[in-house]
């Protein structure tokens, strides 16, 4: 055996042999198993309702309110954790009687809708969160109010660190008034001036419904344009209109003719002004 051969056995073969002994490969055995430290505990996930809200998305001709529930589910854990699949359940009950056959507050909840989540997981950092959002739609009769309840992991499929924060409630209470009350809610200025108009009350407004504005920066006279002939109760239209805009103006909405009678004119106007260098902006009208 030459000196070079002996060197290769000593400096190359020895590390390989050590690796083989450690893994069991030298005798064809299984690799060595790495065990968790004694006393290590599995990290349990904690699901909870981060937010639960309801908002109206539309109104049917008969006054039925179309509403959407939005649920944000959060998972948190002190380290990596996962849930597997679980269910989200929504329910409703009346807040006050809509007709004599319906029990008022504290009636039992009725099922609304369910949704599933295939699973949520957190990463390996010391404290991490994950978020999922689900929406549920409902149709509420005109004038009725409802309380909604959401339950996450409704079938108890997830072994959680805490089971006390899986429910939340919210309410839908329409602000309904009789007759017609047109409200200028927003104004968009982008070369043209466009508006959003809402009928706050339950009556339908029929007539020549127009909007207009007075320029406050040029002193010119006001101009108007028809934007609709009907706005139903609790309905909002917009953006409508295409008149050339001024940079600073008082915008209004009015019923020029027809049977519609607007009960309140104090929320029909809005003063808007583009700032230095601005070419477009949407203004929220505060009344």
Secondary structure, 3 states (H helix, E strand, C coil): CCHHHHHHHHHHHHHHHHHHHHHCHHHCCCCCCCCCCCCCCCCCEEEEEEEEEEEEEEECCCCCEEEEEEEEEEEEECCCEECCCEEEEEEEEECCCCCCCCCCCCCCCEEEEEEEECCCEECCCCCEEEEEEEEEEEEECCCCEEEEEEEECCCCCCCECCCCCCEEEEEEECCCCCCECEEEEEEEECCEEEEEEEECCCCCEEEEEEEEEEECCCCCCCEEEEEEEEECCCCEEEEEEEEECCCEEEEEEEEEECCCCECCCCCCEEEEECCCCCCCEEEECCC
